[in-house]
Every structure is written in structure tokens, then in C-alpha cells.
Amino acid sequence: MRWLANLFSIATFGLIAVVVAAFLLYNAFSSNLPDYSMLKDYKPPILSRIYAGDGKLMATIAAEQRIFVPIDVIPKRVIDAFLSAEDKDFYIHQGIDFSGIMRAIFTNVQNMATDRRPVGASTITQQVAKNFLLTNEVSITRKVREAILATRIEEALPKDRILELYMNEIFLGRRSYGIAAAALNYFNKSLDELTVAEAAYLAALPKAPNNYHPVRNHDAALARRNWVIQRMHEDGYLSAEEMTMAQDQPLETHERDDAEYITADYYSEEVRRELVERFGEERVLEDGLAVRTSLDPAMQKIATRVLREGLISFDRRQRGWRGPVASMPSTDNWQELLPKVTHPPGSGDWPLAVVLEVKSDHVAIGLIDGETARIPWEEMSWARKELPNNSFGPAISKPADVLKTGDVVLVEEIGKEQYTLRQIPQVEGALIAMDPHTGRVYAMQGGFSTDMSQFNRAVQAYRQPGSAFKPFVYLAALDHGFTPSSLVLDALFVYNQGPGLPLWRPENYSSEFYGPTPLRVGLEKSRNVMTVRLANSIGMPIIVEYAKRFGIVDDMPTLLSFALGAKETTVERLTTAYAMLVNGGKKITPSLIDRVQDRDGKTIWRRDGLACEDCQSPGWAPQMAPPELPDMREQIADPRTAYQVVSMLEGVAQRGTAAKLRSLGKPIAGKTGTTNDSKDAWFVGFTPDLAVGVYVGFDDPKPLGSRETGSSVALPIFQGFMEDTLKDTPGTPFRVPPGIKLVRVDPHTGALASFGTEGAIWEAFIPGSEPVAGGAVSILDGSYDGTPGSATAPAAANVAGPAAPPTTGTGGLY
């Protein structure tokens, strides 16, 4: 009895010691635990999505590719698969599965003599504790803390919330965080489209996604998937027949279909920059914003194509052939060597091909897929060798002058087994299209390819616009007393720049002078000397004020040469300024984003910011008038003189430097622009409801080539865009504002048109400024008074034509 009493005492004290030790250990491990209460309101980082104007997805932005899905919309078969694979007693235990722990201990004891990784017994709740609150450290301390947190989480959160957090947080490989992203990345499906076998495969991934890669580790992945399906049967989720059918299905994954995306890389990147500037990078990466843009997918596709075609055409015409991508010493094993050649950045969908044989009228080529084809001589006859200083090598007359056997080149299919020779152009460009009434940007292409450079030349490249700036000089003149029929002397103009500086003699592109010429003709034919004389008359400070008012520049020197477009601007800025001409002088701001919503669908920003009280009316009948939105646009120009400039720019497209546009058969207006030495080529134009700007030039400014101008380089790109965009759209005449009087005049002289005057046009005048028969004639001369900053010109001549009111500034009307 004494021995039993001693044994009992020892056991009692031992038990007390164990309890005390356990209590102390519990306090030690549970101290400084992370705050698990945050899981109640936790919102996991999810990707932000950018949509085109028609609702199609353009791009996603995320630190982790995750799409959050509430538990009540996750399909039952997906939940069943994960419970069977990870925690079949999830809805029974209180955070720790003791039976699972015993099974894991037994299994690990059996595996002690092997190299197998120890089996864990973590419940889904424990994994939530680890993923959200702890690290991945492999230690007993972390496991104890994890177990303590799991029990506390179970007390604080309902089971469905815990499972929801788990299924949206887990990493499943292929940059997929959460089951929704994994379903898209592995099977290109939404969750509700997954089969039992596909759901089981996803449930097989949490333990080690890389070990069950569907291609590299196909057999292991298939075995693991079938094990999950078997567990689903054992747990009562599948019948034996359903289990067999699911296990018999092949394991086939499908890449996400890029065709579902709208490709607009320059546009998407500009949207991303704007979002980061407005909301901050962290919010854009993690808050799951839904961004609706104004992009028109059809226009963007056309813009991308015509700009690339225009740059390729120029490159063939002016730059010459720069040689193959690579060369093979022998073509004996070309099928093995060709796939190893790296595609040049920017080559896009152009395949690589190796020259197998050179014939007299074609070359035979081999393609990566092992097929053979040919490049006819006609598709390489342009490829004279490019030499330094914009020159070409000897003339070529046969394929052997261009290619040799073993050359690896870029090609593009043009017919059955027929290809054309391609090379990536060195010249760059940009195109932007927008709504002139709102500033909503429909399309933006900032270069040949973002694979070569993400520098967006539509919004980031500041280049001289040249003559494309002239409409704003003419607008200033119209606002200061001139009319479209006012005569300006197109003759030698010499400008005194000041002591010690040479005299400046601007010239027309043709190097000729044309005498007294109406303003309209001066703009249609892009006469430099007339423009300078006009700017000298009204004063450069006024021109600078107009350039700033229309947002073309933030500031500009008051030097006379800047009237010819010497101040740098962007395609976006200049196109927006043209848009403000055609919309009647209303100020607009270009915008890419229409609306931004948060992860809950609440609109947190929208472009217009207009309040429409009548839009929320509880009832509406067909006979009721639609609600009216207030026009908040600032009026920055007289709509009458703005229309006069529009009419003159329409003449540019009918009779002037852009007369090629007549073939479109639609009311179109615009202006070419070319800088000194042809370093930059522009065309900016519009219809009544669409404004488009095009720019072409080298990133490192250098001449485009002999006789290359805005008309030969940029205009064809604009024309191609408008031709495809407007082909199914009826032509709309330009809207004439109130206060305009249309009078028939002779466009060559500006005088009233008599009966039978050839080529007479309807000219727009502000009432009281129209020409009258036999009226006095004034010709802007701009005489020299001997002081720096003034000009000299031949004496004015009196000719029949309309009168122009006097203006202020250096020079004057004579």
C-alpha cells in the first residue's frame, strides 16, 4: 500500500507538472500571435481588369493573378474535390483533426527508413492560418502556433468563410492564385464549366503544383488526379460509375485563348500609368479594379494594321535591305536548327524561314513546321542593300542579289505556299483616334511593337509638327480681322533677327513665290512665306496664346519661326487641338478611361462627372423627352471662325496637299506637316465625328529621305485608317454654326464668283466680311521699318479681290 501510495503521489505530481508545463508552453507559443480577427474582413489581393468599350477584356494588372469568387457561387463538385483531397472532416473538426494527426504519425513512422517527405496532417483551417498569418518555416514551433491559431479561427469565423478564404488564396501553379484563376490558366474555363476530372486535377495541386505539372510530370499528375477522384467516391461525392468515367478522361489542359483578349498594348499601358497616377500602385495591383475604357476594338485593329503597313512601306521605299536574321553554315539539318533561332523582338506573327535554294525567279524556303514554300522575286525586288547616309547599294535584278542558301529571314504568308520577305522597320510612328466632342480615345498605336519598345510615341514623343501647326495661325488671323478670301503677299520675306544674327528668309516647299494669294489657298497649299507674313502681322504673342489655349504647348518662344511649327508637341495634343476646331471651339480633354469600379462593383471614378437628375426618374414613357445633360465644355474659340478653318482644311483634302483623300468620297478635312530636312512627317485630320492624328519619324531624329513629306509618309496611313473605318458609314457634312454666311467665290482669287466661274466654291464668311463686287482691295505686305524684328518685302500690288480689315502688329495691310 505504501508503494502504491508513493506511485500515486508521483503520478499526481507528474500530471500536475505536465499540466503546468503545457500551460506554460501554451502561453509561450500563443504570445505575440498575429491578429486573426482581421480575417473577418480580409479581402485578398485580386487582379484589376481593363475592358474595351464593348466590354471585352483587354488586359489584367496584378501582383498575383487572382479572381475572388464567393463561396456561394463555387460549384459543389469543386468544393467536394478539395475537401476530399485536403480535409474530408473539415465541417466536423474544430480546426485540428486529431485522427488525421494519428494517421500521419503512423505513416511517417513507416516511412522513416525511406527518403519520402514526411506526411502532414494540416487541416484547411491550419493552412489558412499558415498562408495568411504565418510563414512557410518547417518547424515544430510554427506547427504549434498554427494549431493554436486554427482553433481560434474556428471560434471566430464560420466554416464557409474559412473555406472561401482558402480556395481564393491558395497557389496552384502557373501564376494562379485561387481556384478561379487556375481554372482559366489550366483549362481556359470558368469554374462552372469544369468537369469532375478537371476539378479533381485542381484539387491535386495545392501540395506541390510543380510536382504535378500536366506536361512535364504528366504521369504523376494523372495518378494524383485519379487518387482525388477515388477519394471523392470514398467520401460519397461520386458513384462508382461517375468515378470510373472521370478517371478514364485524359488529362488535357488548354492555354488561355489570347483571341479572347483585345490586343492594344500601347493603349493598355497608358491606362495602367493613368490608374497608378490616380489610385496608387498598390491599389491597382491588389484591389481588383474594373476599368471600362473608350477603346473601340475594330478601330484599334485597323490602327495597328495601317500604321505597321505604313512603316513597312516606308522602310522598303527608303531604307533598303539590312540582311538576314541569321545564317546557317549548312541546311542539311535545317529542321532541327531553325526552331533554335531566336525571333527578333517586334517580329510578331511573322515566321522564320531558312533559304534552301536560290532560283532565277524565286527562292525556296523551309519553315519551322517542316513545310517548304517559296518567295517570288516580286516579293524581294525592293531589297536593295542599305548603306550608310540613307543610300542604297547596287541595283538588284535577281534573287541571288538579295539572299543566299542558309540565310534565315522573316517572312509573311501571302498565298498558298507563297511568302513575302519581311524585315522590322527602323522608322517609328504613332496614330491616335478620338471623339472630337468628348475627347474619348477610340484607338492608340504608339509604335511598331511594344516588344521592341514600350515608349508610346502617341503621348510621350515630343516632335515638331511643322505645317500641321498652321491652322492655328490662320485661326488667330480670322479672329483678328482676316477672312478666308483676304489676300496675303506670297513673295520674298526677309526677317531681321537682331544685331549680329543673320537675316532669316523663309521659303515655300517649292522654292517659288506666288504673289497675292487668298488665305484659303495659303493653307490648302501650305505656303510657308504667307504663314510667316501673317504671323508677323498679328504678332507672335497672339499665336503663342492660341497654341497654349488649345493645349498644343505649355509655353512657346515668341520667335517668328515657331509659326511654322518649330515647337515640339505630341500626337495626342495636336489631334485634340484639331478636334476642338471641328467641335466648334469647345475645350475637351483626351481620355482613355470611362469608368472605374471597385471589387464590389461600386463606381469610384468616371470620366464625365456629370450629374443627370432626370436619369434616375422612376418611370419613363416613350412620349417623354430624353433627359438632357448639361454641356460643361468651355468655349475657347469663336465657333464661326473655327468653322472657317474647318472649311479651309476641307479644301486641303479636296485641292491641297492632301488631295489624295478625295478618293474616299467622304467629307474629310486635315493638314499635312513636314519639318526641316523631313525629320518628322505628320497628318492630322477629321470628319465631323472623328479626329485622327498620324506621326512618322525616327526615334533618333534624322531625315526620312529625299522628297519624303507628310503627304507621302503620314497621309497614306491616315487614308488607310479612314477608308476602313468609314467604309460602312454614310458621309456627314461638316456642321455649319449659326452666324455664317456662305458666298460663292473664286478660290484662286477670293473674289466673288461670276456666272460660269470654273471651280467656284461656297466660302464661309461672318456676315459683313464677305467680298463685294468692285470693293477695295487690301493685300497684306509686311513692310520693313529698319528695326530688328521687322520684315521687308516688295511693295504691295493692287489687284481685284476682297477687302481685309486692318490689323495690329508688326507690318500691316496695304
LINFENRA-V746647 format. One record per residue. RES is the residue in one small letter. PSI is psi in whole degrees, 0 to 359 (* if undefined). Layout:
RES;PSI
RES;PSI
//
This chain:
m;321
r;320
w;319
l;321
a;318
n;318
l;319
f;319
s;316
i;317
a;319
t;312
f;324
g;319
l;317
i;319
a;319
v;315
v;315
v;316
a;317
a;319
f;315
l;318
l;319
y;315
n;322
a;315
f;329
s;352
s;143
n;29
l;149
p;155
d;107
y;347
s;339
m;341
l;339
k;319
d;17
y;134
k;108
p;152
p;129
i;159
l;149
s;144
r;137
i;125
y;148
a;175
g;336
d;7
g;357
k;148
l;132
m;315
a;163
t;151
i;124
a;148
a;325
e;128
q;90
r;139
i;117
f;131
v;121
p;150
i;328
d;354
v;2
i;126
p;146
k;321
r;330
v;315
i;315
d;319
a;316
f;323
l;317
s;322
a;327
e;327
d;81
k;337
d;23
f;316
y;5
i;311
h;172
q;35
g;332
i;129
d;94
f;323
s;323
g;325
i;317
m;320
r;318
a;320
i;315
f;316
t;318
n;326
v;319
q;329
n;8
m;328
a;1
t;177
d;13
r;146
r;139
p;140
v;134
g;171
a;31
s;134
t;170
i;323
t;320
q;322
q;324
v;317
a;317
k;313
n;326
f;327
l;341
l;187
t;180
n;15
e;134
v;100
s;158
i;322
t;313
r;323
k;322
v;313
r;321
e;317
a;318
i;314
l;322
a;316
t;323
r;322
i;319
e;326
e;332
a;332
l;147
p;158
k;318
d;323
r;320
i;315
l;323
e;314
l;316
y;311
m;342
n;352
e;329
i;147
f;128
l;22
g;168
r;40
r;28
s;116
y;115
g;157
i;328
a;315
a;322
a;320
a;322
l;315
n;331
y;322
f;359
n;41
k;157
s;167
l;320
d;351
e;352
l;141
t;172
v;317
a;320
e;320
a;321
a;323
y;316
l;321
a;342
a;351
l;331
p;323
k;316
a;84
p;321
n;333
n;345
y;41
h;133
p;344
v;304
r;324
n;53
h;315
d;316
a;321
a;319
l;318
a;317
r;319
r;314
n;328
w;319
v;318
i;319
q;318
r;323
m;323
h;315
e;329
d;2
g;11
y;337
l;147
s;169
a;321
e;317
e;322
m;314
t;317
m;318
a;320
q;334
d;346
q;137
p;153
l;101
e;125
t;162
h;125
e;153
r;136
d;109
d;342
a;339
e;344
y;146
i;121
t;111
a;69
d;316
y;319
y;312
s;319
e;323
e;323
v;317
r;315
r;319
e;321
l;315
v;319
e;325
r;320
f;348
g;149
e;318
e;318
r;322
v;322
l;333
e;345
d;2
g;47
l;144
a;116
v;117
r;121
t;175
s;8
l;133
d;110
p;321
a;315
m;320
q;320
k;318
i;316
a;314
t;316
r;311
v;326
l;315
r;316
e;320
g;319
l;322
i;317
s;316
f;317
d;320
r;323
r;324
q;339
r;329
g;182
w;128
r;9
g;172
p;166
v;319
a;176
s;144
m;134
p;333
s;147
t;16
d;320
n;45
w;331
q;329
e;325
l;324
l;316
p;344
k;349
v;132
t;133
h;133
p;142
p;134
g;353
s;342
g;234
d;0
w;123
p;159
l;147
a;151
v;138
v;119
l;329
e;140
v;118
k;180
s;331
d;4
h;171
v;141
a;135
i;154
g;139
l;166
i;327
d;4
g;351
e;161
t;156
a;197
r;153
i;112
p;157
w;323
e;335
e;8
m;5
s;346
w;346
a;56
r;144
k;135
e;133
l;164
p;164
n;38
n;38
s;167
f;158
g;194
p;158
a;149
i;150
s;356
k;160
p;326
a;342
d;348
v;312
l;159
k;163
t;133
g;347
d;135
v;122
v;164
l;139
v;167
e;136
e;135
i;355
g;184
k;116
e;24
q;131
y;158
t;151
l;133
r;154
q;153
i;123
p;151
q;333
v;151
e;173
g;184
a;153
l;137
i;140
a;135
m;163
d;117
p;347
h;334
t;339
g;2
r;126
v;119
y;327
a;147
m;122
q;114
g;13
g;185
f;319
s;139
t;344
d;333
m;320
s;135
q;5
f;120
n;104
r;350
a;330
v;343
q;340
a;118
y;113
r;157
q;129
p;347
g;223
s;347
a;347
f;342
k;324
p;332
f;336
v;317
y;325
l;316
a;321
a;317
l;325
d;347
h;38
g;350
f;165
t;168
p;341
s;1
s;139
l;134
v;135
l;119
d;90
a;177
l;129
f;123
v;127
y;128
n;108
q;354
g;171
p;134
g;357
l;146
p;156
l;145
w;126
r;90
p;149
e;155
n;161
y;326
s;353
s;20
e;165
f;151
y;11
g;197
p;125
t;137
p;153
l;318
r;311
v;322
g;321
l;320
e;321
k;0
s;54
r;116
n;314
v;320
m;318
t;317
v;317
r;322
l;314
a;323
n;329
s;312
i;344
g;131
m;328
p;325
i;319
i;316
v;319
e;321
y;319
a;322
k;321
r;323
f;5
g;15
i;320
v;162
d;331
d;160
m;137
p;151
t;40
l;141
l;330
s;338
f;349
a;342
l;16
g;37
a;348
k;132
e;145
t;181
t;163
v;319
e;315
r;314
l;321
t;321
t;321
a;317
y;321
a;325
m;342
l;311
v;338
n;8
g;23
g;22
k;134
k;131
i;160
t;127
p;139
s;141
l;335
i;128
d;318
r;146
v;129
q;151
d;185
r;341
d;4
g;5
k;131
t;120
i;350
w;143
r;155
r;309
d;323
g;16
l;142
a;129
c;95
e;320
d;345
c;338
q;15
s;133
p;336
g;149
w;136
a;151
p;330
q;351
m;146
a;144
p;152
p;147
e;132
l;139
p;141
d;106
m;5
r;137
e;136
q;111
i;357
a;153
d;121
p;336
r;312
t;329
a;319
y;325
q;319
v;320
v;317
s;320
m;322
l;331
e;327
g;328
v;320
a;350
q;319
r;352
g;216
t;351
a;32
a;345
k;336
l;349
r;329
s;342
l;335
g;25
k;151
p;112
i;144
a;158
g;181
k;136
t;162
g;131
t;133
t;175
n;139
d;17
s;45
k;335
d;136
a;132
w;155
f;125
v;128
g;181
f;159
t;181
p;338
d;16
l;125
a;135
v;134
g;140
v;136
y;143
v;134
g;168
f;144
d;321
d;99
p;128
k;161
p;141
l;331
g;168
s;128
r;16
e;129
t;179
g;328
s;326
s;338
v;305
a;323
l;316
p;328
i;314
f;315
q;317
g;321
f;312
m;323
e;314
d;324
t;323
l;4
k;330
d;17
t;127
p;147
g;136
t;123
p;153
f;138
r;128
v;122
p;163
p;151
g;16
i;135
k;124
l;126
v;138
r;124
v;165
d;114
p;340
h;332
t;340
g;357
a;163
l;140
a;134
s;174
f;127
g;5
t;124
e;132
g;18
a;147
i;163
w;113
e;146
a;126
f;150
i;128
p;131
g;346
s;359
e;154
p;152
v;151
a;128
g;11
g;166
a;152
v;135
s;137
i;125
l;121
d;296
g;68
s;164
y;127
d;11
g;356
t;151
p;140
g;2
s;178
a;163
t;145
a;163
p;158
a;151
a;150
a;145
n;119
v;163
a;133
g;180
p;160
a;147
a;131
p;153
p;152
t;169
t;166
g;174
t;137
g;209
g;188
l;137
y;*
//
